[in-house]
Amino acid sequence: MVAVSVSQRIASDDQLARLLQIGIVLEEVVEARAHHHYQSLDAELDEEIETLLADAAEESAEHRQRLESLIEGLGVDSVPFDEIESLVDARYGRTQPEDFDGILYDQLCNEETAYKFYDDLIEAIEESNAEFTIDRAELLDELRAIREDEAEGVSEVTEVMERR
Amino acid sequence: MNTADQYLKTIYVVQKQEDGPASTGSIADSLGVSPASANEMIGKLEERGLAEHEKYKGVRLTDDGIVRARDALQTYCIIERFLANVLAVEEFRDEARELEAVIDDTVAERLDTIIDRQPECPDCFDPETDACKCLDIAAAPVEPEQ
């Protein structure tokens, strides 16, 4: 066996589908947490944060649908949102941010994590010679577009944090 | 998880299993790499102060190496637990090994917010089964009795 590195790159449709499923779960976590944060804002609503969270939840839902279309092309089932939502519900109390700063910081982590995930996924696909059932160029275009949204999300949250 | 972290995690586990320095052969076997590749990476870990290599004995992690190895093992446990309990993957061990290189620590931390990991993690990792001892593999919901 000659292995230069232990890093394994994506070698099959199944592995790709699994990683896309993980992407869906990450988006679901972002969506559910943003929704929770949004609901936890009390009567003294902060319009700026409210809009930011609503946009983040909407964007995650849209990313989720785009990922679902990709894995549909691979003939694999998606991950049911209500199950993830109930997992987030069950565990949210333990990891809930305590104030606006905490909410913004959590949102920043969400966006940064999603960016890192797509960045690593794109790199792994670029380095792989595997033939996928779905078109590689379209797959990469879609993932790069989603990664770009996440990069914008990071800048938006950072701007709000810096202004406050 | 990067390659260095995969090595640190493996050395940590082998060291525990062998109750002493980890031999290069065991490390290479565990990772499925050639002894030459293993030696090369062990040299890099030594340069970074994360491991010490004793001739004819094997590799021992430094305190800094142990801290990083435990973090890496924890990340691996999160991936296994997430695959087994959230995505209900039967072959979660094999898949965790396949996917660990593509899953960054920050991503694992976010996945950790929806899994139920034990506070003793990663000490609950059992090298024999290559999985957490407390991992409830029969994750399917129990049907209520009629």
Interface residues (C-beta under 8 A of the other chain):
Chain A: M1 V2 A3 V4 S5 V6 S7 Q8 R9 I10 A11 Q15 R18 L19 Q21 I22 V25 L26 V29 R33 V79 I84 L87 V88 R91 Y92 T95 C109 N110 E112 T113 K116 F117 D120 L121 A124
Chain B: N2 T3 Q6 Y7 L31 G32 V33 S34 S37 F82 L83 V86 L87 V89 E95 R97 E98 L99 A101 V102 I103 D104 T106 V107 E109 R110 L111 T113 I114 I115 D116
